[in-house]
Amino acid sequence: MKISSKKENMERRKALKLMGMGSAALLVSGGTTLSAETKLSTFASKKEAKIVIVGGGTAGMTVAARLRRSAPNAKITLIAPNETHLYQSGQVYVAAGLYSEFDNKCSTSKLLPNNVKWLQDTVTGFDPDRNQVHTKKYNAIPYDYLVVALGCEYDYTAVEGLTVDDIGKHGITSVHLNNLEKGTSTGAIASRMWMKAIRRKAAKLEVNVLFVDPETAVKGEGASLSMLFLTNDMLKGNGLKRKGKDLHSKVKFTLTKADKVLFPSEKINTVLKRTLKNTDNISVSYEYVLKRIDKEKKVAIYSNGNKEVNVSYDYLHITPAMQAPQVVRDSTLSVKEGHHKGWLEVDEKTLCHPKYRNVFGLGDVVGLSSGKSGGAIREQAIVLQDNIASIMEGKEPPMRYTGYSVSPIKTRYGRILLAEYTPKDLAPMFPLDPTKARWIWWEIDLHLMRSAYFELMMRGMM
């Protein structure tokens, strides 16, 4: 048995090395042919121009690095208040006890591309008719081209009786909670303590755990599912320093969805439903919209069609309602009607604003039918890199974004279902069945992707 185990570990390490090298090669090449009409970005404009990028998160930093190359003579200014940059994808691993909060942090100044000017300031308004943005400190800042990459806001108060201060109290947590301006991710730490508290209580009593997803679009589509699966697997004794007693039969999980699907990709949705069907202690309630909570009685009050439904819980994990920042919602740049109301308005393919042709957007702030993820941002930045340079040359934008997004859903400790998809179909980067959870995706995501994010993606190299 020892020989077999040693051989298996050696094979895994060998496979991981090969796959990791292959991953880096593909990522550095500039993206996938599924997400854009061309694979490698070669277009460049040597014209002078003022490019202003608003936002210093994943989207802002990535597109700044890429534009620095495709428009080498442009004066690029990045406006963002945050001194610390967070690797938000790592927050689930903090909750799972595999990262520390500090593993996900890097200083903004260290990531800032060469020859990009950083204004540590907050945008207070957009004036696209005058080609200006307004900030707290520097007032009006002119631009020739504007890229909006502000991300999204969490609205915990969309649920009556809930505030952001309740996270980490009353049995309530949210792995999403962070403060990008301050560079903190208190929700990840609170979720780690929450998971431990559930296990302690399950050792003595029956426990009801409620997972809540909102009506709105969300970034990190698979995060709540990952937390659900990992918490259940932890109760089985996995993910601990030493194998623990199996307590999962003492805990009943209920996941509530505001719509009729678990996941926006039809094929991944089918796989997830089948996975949950084979899990004896997890149930899903569809078309349940959380309206308010009674924290003292630990009751969640839902609307389900014309009915009001009360659900008791011992512990609750909430994915908050998400929306574009107020400064975007109040501007002439936002979508005014329909499903994407309030989000930044851009063309689905070119990522250019339909009215203001020198304004572009990417990341969580845009109102698109595709998912909101780091993988989506990577592909959108590739598209903008060439399209902005082309427009600077007076040409039509050559690149098209086809809606690629990716969500690494942790189905248990040591397994990830890598959901790569577009609004139309699955879009796997590797020649492996994308409907199967694999240990190799876990190893790459846990051990390689954080370094790749800081060292490659933030440098515009993947």
N, C-alpha and C positions, 0 to 999 in steps of 0.2 A: 504493500500500500504506500509506503514512503517513497519507493522508487517511482511508482506511477504518478504520485502527486508532484514529485520533483520534475519529472519529465513534462507533465502538463504545464507547470509554471514556466519552464524553459520555452515551451512552444508558445505560450501566451506572450512572453516577453519578446520573442522573435517576431511574432505576428504584429505586436504592438509597434515595434520599431519600424517594420516595413510599412504598416498602415500609417503610422505617424509621418514617416518620410513622404509617403504618397499624398497624404492630406496637405502637408505643407507645400508640396510642389503644385498641387492643384489650386490651393488657395492663393499662393503667390502669383499664379498665372493671371489672376484678375477676375475670377468669378466663373460662372457656368454659362454655357451656351443656352441654357434653358431660361435664363433670366434676362438676357440681353441679346440683341441681334448680332453682336460681335463679341468674341471672347477676350481679345487683347486690346487694350486701349493704346492707340498710337497717335491720335490726333493731338495737336498742340497749336496754340496761338501765341505769337510773340508780341502781340499788340499790348499797349499799356492800357490799364483800366483800373478803376477802384472796385474791388469786390469786398462786400461786407457779409460776414457769416454771423448769424445770431444763434448762439447756443454752443456750450463747451462740453457737451456729452458725447456719446458714441457717434452720433450723426455729424455734429459740428467738427469734431476732431478728424474724423475719417475724410470728410469732403475737403477740409482745409489742406490735408496732406496731399490729396490727389490733385486739387486745383493748383497747388504750388508747382506741380510738375507740368500740368497741361497748359498753364498760363504763367510761364516763368517771369514775365515782365510786369505782371499785374501787382498792384499794391493790395495785399489781402489783409483785412482786419477782422479779427474774431472778437466778438463781444460776449463775455460770459462772466458771471460773478464768482464762480467756484474755484477755490484754490486746490481742491482735491477732486480727483476724477475716480468714479466708482465703476468697477466691473460688476454690473448689476446681475449678470447671469450667474455669478457665484453666490448669490444670496441663499439659494436653495441648499447649496453645499455647506454654508455656514449653519443653517438650521439643522442639517443632517449630521453635524458634528465633524465634518471633514475639512473645512476651512475655518480659519479665524477671520474675524471682521477685517483685520488689517491686511489679509492676503488680497483683498479686492480693491485696495487703494493705491493710487499713484498721484504724484503732484501734477497739476495741470501744466506747470512750467516745464516739467521734464518731457511731457508729451507734445508740447507745442512745436509745430514744424518750424524749421529755420526760415527766417525772413517773413514770418507771419506776425503781425502786430497784435498783441493781446490787450484789449481794454477790459479791465476787471470792473465791469459795470453791469447794470440791469436795464434792459430795454423797456421803456414805458409806453411806446407808441410807434405805429408805422404810418408813414405819409408817402405812399407809393406815387401819388400824383406829382410830388416834388422830389422824388428819389432820395428820401431821407428816412432815417430811423431816429427816434428820440430816446435818450437815456437819462438816468438819474443824475449822473455827474457831468457828462460831456454835452448834454443838450442835443442839438441836431447834428447828425453825422451823415454826410452825403455818400452816395454810391452810384456806380454805373450798373452794377449787378448785385442783387441781394439773394442770399440763400438763408431760408428760415429753417432752423434745426433745433427748435426749442423743446422737443419732447412733449410730454403730457403731464397733467396734474391728476393727483388722486383726490377723490371727493368722498371721504368717509361719511360726511354729514348728509349725503344723499339718503342714508338710512336714518330715519327719525330715532333719536335716543342714542346715537353713536357719534363719537368724536374721535379724532386721532389720538387723544390722550387716553382712550380706553384700550388701546393696543398694548398688550402685556398685562392687562388687569381683567378681572371678572371672568377669567377663562377664555378670553378673546385674544386672538393673534392674527397677524397678516404678514406673510413673508415678504410681501411687496414693499412694505413701508420703508422709505428712506428719505433723506433730505439731500438732494443733489448739490444744493448750494453750500451746505455745511460739510458734505462728504461723510454722512453717517447713514447707517442702515440698521436702525434699531429693531425693525420688524424681523430681520433674520435672527438676531440674538434672542428676541422674545419668543420666536417660533421654536428655537432649540430648547428653551426652558419649558415651553408648552408641551412639546413632545415628551420630555422627561416626566412632566407632571401627569400626563395621561397614563404613562406606563406605571408610575407609582400608584395611582388610584386603581388601575386595572388589577393590580396585585391583590386588592382587597374587595373591590366592588365592580358591578356592571357599570359601563360607561357609555354615554351617548355623545358622539362627536359629529358636529355639523360643519359642512363645507359649503360656502355660499359664493356663487358667481353672479356678476351683475348683468344688467341689460346692455350696457355699453360695450363698445369695442375695448379690448384690453391689450396691453403689451405683455409679452411673455405668456402666450396663450396656454402653454402646458404647465405653468408653474403650480397652479392649484392641484392639478392631477398628480404632478410629481410629489407634492407635499402629502397628498392623500395616500398614494402608493407607498412612499417611504415611511410614513408614520405607521401604516399597517405592517410593513415589513419589519420595522423596529420592534413592534409588539410581538412579532414572531421570534425575537431574539437576535435578529440580524442587525448589522451596522453598529454593534456594541463592541467594546474592547475585548470582551469575552462573550461567547455565545450565551445568551440569556434564556430564561424560561419563556415558552410560547404562551403569550397572554392574549393573542388576537381574538380568540373566541369570546372574551369578556367585553369586547368593545364593538359597538355597532356604529358604523359610519353612514351618514346620509349626505349625499352631494345634491345640491339644488341648482338647477340651471334655469335661466330666465327664458330660454328658447327650447327648441326640440332636439338640439344636437349636443354632443359632447365636445366635438372638435370640428373646425370649419372644413377640413378635408374629408370628403365622403368616405374614402377608403380607409383613412386613419380612424375616422369615427366608427366604422364597422369593426375594426380591430379592437378598439378600446371598449366598445359595447360587449364584444365577445369576452374580452379579458375580465370585465367586471361581472359578467354573468357567471363566470367560473369562480368568483370570489364570494365566499359564504357570508361575509359580514359587511358588505358594502351595497347600498341601494342608491338609486338615482331618481330624483323627482324632477320632471320636466315642466316648463312653463310656470315655475315658482319664482315670483319676484319679491324679494325681501323689501318690506316697507318700513318696519320699525322693530326695535328690540326692547325688551324689558330686561335690563342687566341684572337687577336684583333677583327677579324670579327665574332668570335664564330661559326666556321664552322669545322665539323669533316669530314675528307676525308677517305672513306672506299674503299676497294676492295671487290666486290661482283661477284665472278666468273671472267669473263673477263672485267667487267665494273668497272668504278670508280664512286662512288656515294658521293655527298656532302650532309651533313645533318646539318642544322642550329639548334642551341640550345641557350637557355638562361643560363641553368645550366647543368653541366656535372658531373656525378659520374663515376670514373674509377676504375675498378679492374685491377691492373697492371699485366703485364707478370711476371711470376715467374720462377725461375731457381735455381739449386743447387749453393751454394757458389763457387766462383772462385777456391778456394783451392781444392775443390772436383772435379770440372770439369777438372782441369789440371792434376789430379792424375791418377795413374793406377787403381784406385778403381772405376772409373766412367764407366757408360755404353757408349760404343764408337759408336754405330750405332742404328738406329731405333727410335721408338716413345719415349723411355725413355732416349735418348742420353743426356749425361751430368749429369744425376742424379746418385746417389750412386747405384752400382750394388749389389743386394742381391737376394738370392733365395726367391721366392714368399711365400714359406711355412715356411722355417726354419729361414729366415732373416739373413742367413750366406752368406758371399761373396763366389761366386762359385770357385774362384781361390785361395784366401787366407782364409783358413778354420778357422783361429783364428781372423778374422775380421767380425764384425756384424754391422748392421745398423737398425735404426728405426726412425720414425717420418717423417717430411716433406721432408727430404733430400733424401729418398729412391725412386728408380724408380720402382713403383709397379702400377698395374692396379686398386688397391683399392683407396678410397678417402683419402685425407690428412686432418685429424681432431684430436682433443684431444681424442675422443673416440677410434680412430684407434691406437693412441699412447698407450693408456691404455692397449689395447689388445696385441699390439706388445711387450710391456714391460713384460707382463705375459709370453709370449712365450720365450723371451730371458732369463728371469730369470731362467727357467728350462733348456733351451738348452745349455747355457754357462756352468752351473754347471755340466750338463751331459757330455759335451765334456771335461771338466776338469778331469772327472773320466775315460776318454777314451772310453765313450759310444756314441752311436748314439743319436742325439738330439730327444727327445720324443715328443715335442710340434709342432703343425702346426698352422700357422696363415691362416685363411680362408678369409681374406679381409674385416672384419667388419669395418664399419665407421658410423658416426652419424652426422647429421646436424640439429640443431634446427631452423627451418625456421619460423621466426616471420611473420605470415600472417596478423596480425594487433595487435594493443595494446591489450594485454590480451589473445592472442591465439598463439600457436606454433604448427606447423606440425613437429612432431619428426621423421625425416627421418633416420631410422636405416636400414642399407643395406649392402650387399656384392655385388661383381660384378655379382653374379648369381641371387639374389632375395632379398626381404625384410628380415630383421633379427630383429624383435621387441623383446625387453627384457621383456616387460610387455604384458599380455593378453588383449590388447586393439587394436582396428582397427588402424593400423599405417597410414592409408590414410586420417585420419580426424584430423583437427587442434583442439586442446583442451586447455581449460583454465588451467588444472592441470599441463601441461608441462610448460606453461608460469610461473606459480607460483614457480614450482620447479627450473626451470632454472634461474629465476630472483632472488629468495630469498634463495635458498639452494645450488646451484651448485658452486658458488664462494667459499663459506666456505668449501664445500666438496673437491674442487680442492686444496686449500691450506692445509687443515687439514688432508685429506685422500689420495688423489692422489699423492701429492708431498711426502707423507710418504710411498708410495708403498702399501697403504691399500685399494685401489679401482682401 
